[in-house]
């Protein structure tokens, strides 16, 4: 368990070095808000779908299909249970604060932080399960998350869900997987190369946003600690316990826990900005949970690996 903890810690620290580069780029204004938004669009609309499609480039077998369905079921239950928990915990009279705290606790950075870690620690199979988790994440974020942050159910539409790049990537990937279609190198290699952007660029973006906040303010918000403890420890540990009791083991268990133990999603700030949430609170929440995750993720993931044997 100690060896695995050190391996995960090393991978998390590598990601944090990349974040530090983004932090410096933000401080010297090599990256500004406009650049960060454009880079985010590139990751969400191009690199992430490529990572997901590439993850499903494997030969079909019934066991993997069953694992796909189990992972989707686990991810769905984790999100649903978290929605119920945050509804009970966060009842702030300030609506703009309440919706940020709820959104931030429900949605982990399962794309930006988890996929690079899953790839480094678990390989292609870990990314396969991580891609499924992202599909469920996108389903919830463009239904529950959108209604929560906008306060308007009319904002939710089938079109927005279906045309979401993350959902499209999963759909295309699953179809290719079920049909055992192996993309020719002239298509598959560009997809793989574009997917490699998903490790360094998101870390630079996170680093930039960290450079925009005062750390004294980051560590002074009490409710951010409650949200961070739920996001980083209680939710992933509860998920780990329930999945273990239900017989989930191996790479699937560890991969799901990595996704569930990631810090607050960067999309929390994006949604807050677009729908008049407390934007600075969201930035501080993302910053606090990201900093704390350098300690919590190795601990939780090492425990998951120990139990997965």
N, C-alpha and C positions, 0 to 999 in steps of 0.2 A: 504493500500500500504506500509506503514511504517513497519507493522508487517512482511509482506512478505519479504521486503528488509532486515530486521534483520535475518530472517530465512535463506535466500540465503547467506547473509554475513557470517553467522555462518558456513554454509556448505563449503563455499569457504575457510574460515579460517582453517577449519578442514583439507581440502586438502593441504593448505599451511603449516600446521604443519607437515604433511607427507613429503612434499617437503623439509622442513627444516631438517628432519631426513636424507633424501637423500643427502642434502647439506653437513651435518656433515660427513656422510659416505664417501663422496667424498674427503673432506678435510683430513680425517684421513686415506684415502686410503683403506677403507674397501670395497669400490666399485671403480674399475678402468674402463678404457675404454673397455677392453675385457669383463668384467663382465656386464657392461651396455649394450653392444651389444647382449650378450647372453640373458639377461633379456628381452630386446626388442623383440628378436625373440620368446621367450616364450609367451609374451603378444600378439604379432601380429599373431602368428601361432597357438596358443592353447587357451589362455584365452579369447581374443576378439571374435573369432568365437563361443566359448561356451556362452559368454554373449548374442550374437546375436541370436543364436539358442534358448536359454532359454527365450529370450524376445518374441519370436514368439510362445511359448508354451501357447496358449490361444485358446479358442473355437472359431471356425470360425463363423462370421456373416457378412452379406452383408455391414453393416455400416462400420465395421472395414476395409473391403477390399477397400471401397471407400476412407476412411481416409488414407490407405496405399498409394493409387495412388495419392491422393492430396499431401501428404507429399513428395513423390518422385518427383512430379512435382515442388513443391516449392523449394526443395533442388537443383534440376537441374537448375531452373531459377536463384537461388542465385549464384550458381557457375558460370554459363554462364555470368551473368551480371558483376560479379566481374572480370572475365577474360577480358571482354571488358574495364572495368574501369582501370585495372592495365596496360593494353597495352597502354592506352592513357597517364597515369600518369607517369610511370617509363620508361624513355628513356635514361638511363645512357649509356655513350659511352663504359664503362667497361662492357663487356658482362657477366662476372662472377658475377658482382654485380647486374646487371639488372635482371638476371634470378632468383637470390635469393630473391630480393625484390618482384618480381612478384609472385613467388611461395609462399612465406611467407604470402602475403596478400590474396591470393586466398584460401589457405588451412588452415582451423582452426584445433585446437587440439580437434576435435569433438569426438574422441574416448577416449583419455587419460583423458581429463578434463571434458567433457560433460556428458558421461555416468554415472560416479559416482554422479555427481550433479543431473542429471535427476532422478536417482534412489532414491536419498535421498529426493528430493523435490516433485517429481511427482509420484514415484512408478513405477510399472511394465508397465503401459500404456505409461509413459514418455519414458522409455527405448525402448519400441516398436517403437515409432516414431524416437527416436535417432538412432536405428539400421538401419532404412531405410535411414536416412541421411548419415550414414557411408557408406552404399552401394553405394550411388551416389558419395560421396567423393572418394571412391576407384576407381570408374569408371573414374572420372576426373583425379585423380592423376596418374593412369597408362596409360592414353592417353595423355591429354594435359600436365600434369606435367612431365611425362617422356620425351616427345618430347622437352618441354621447357628446361629442365635441361641438357639433353644429346645433344640437337641440331641435333638429328638424328631421322627422322621419322621411320627408319627401326627398331629402338629399340622397337617400339610399335607393339604388336602382340596380336591376339585373345587368344593365349595360356596363355600369362602373365595375361590377364584380367580374364579369366575363372578360372585359377588355383590360383588366389589371395585368400588367406584365408578369407579376409573380404567379398569378393564377394561370395565365396563358402558358408560361414556362412549364408549370406542373402538368397541365393538360397535354401539351405536346410531348413532354418527356414520358408520361404514362402511356400514351398511345404508341410511341416508339418502343417502349419496354414491352408492352403487351403483344405487339406485333413482331417482336424480336428484330426490329429494323436497326441495322448498324449504319450510321451515316458514313458516306464515303469521305476519305481524308480531305478532299478539296472543300468540304463543308464542315466536317467534324473538327479539323485542326483550327480554323478561324474561330469556331465556337469555343474551343478549349483555350485558345490564346486570350480571347476577350474575357473569358471567365477568370483568368488569372488576375485581372484588374480588381477582383472582388476582395483580395487580401489587403493590398497597400492603400488603395484609394479611400475606402471607408474609414480606415484608421486615421488618415490625414484629415478627413472631414470631422471626425470626432475630436481630434486634437485642436482643430480650428475653433470649434464651438467651446471647448474648454478654455481656450485663450481669451474668450470674450466675457468670461465671468470673473468676479472677484472671489477668491477662495474663502475669504473671511465670511462672505455671505453664503457660500455653498454649505459651510459647516455650521451655520447658525439657525437653519430652518428645521424646527423639531419634527414637523409632520413628514418632511423628506426622509428622516431616519426611519419612521414607521413604514413608509412606502418602500424604502430600500431593504429593510429587514424582511418584509414580506416578499419582495421581488427576488432577493438574492439568496435567502435562506429558507424561510418557512414554506413557501410554495414549492420550490424544487425538492426540498427534503420530504414534504408530504407526498408529492408526486412519486418520488423514489420509493417511499415506503409502500404506497398503494400498489404501484407497478410490481414491486418485488413480491408482495403477497399474492398478486395475481399471476405470478409465474413468468413475468417478463425478465429476460436475462441477456447477457452478451452485449454485442456492439449496439443493438437496438436500445437497450436500457441506458447505456452510457451516452449515446448520441442524443436521446430525448432529454436526459438530464442536463446535458450541455446547453441545449436550446432553452430549457426551462430556467436555468440558473444564470443566464446572461443578464447584464444590466438593462436599465430602462431603454426602450427603443428610441433612436434618434427621431423617428417619426412623431414622437410626442411633441417635440418642439415645432415640427412642420405643421401638424394639425392645430396646435395652439395658436400659431401665427395666423393661419388661414381663417380660423373660426373664433377669434377673439377670446382665446383662453389666456390664462396668466403665463405669458411667454417666458418671462424671466424666471418664474418658478419652475417651468419645464426645463429650462437650460440648467438651473441649479440642481434639479432632480437627476437629470441625465449625467451631469458632472459628478455628483456625489456617488451615485450608484456605480458609475464607471470606475472611479477611484477605488471604491471599496471592493469591487469585483476582483481586483488583483489578488486579494486574500481569500475571498469567499469561493470563487470559482474553482481554484485548485482543491480546496477542502471538500466541496460538495462532489466534484467530479471524481476525485480519488476515492471517496466513499462509495460512489456508484460503481466504479471499476472493481472495488473490493467485493461488493455484493453480487456483481455480475458473473463472478467465476462459477 
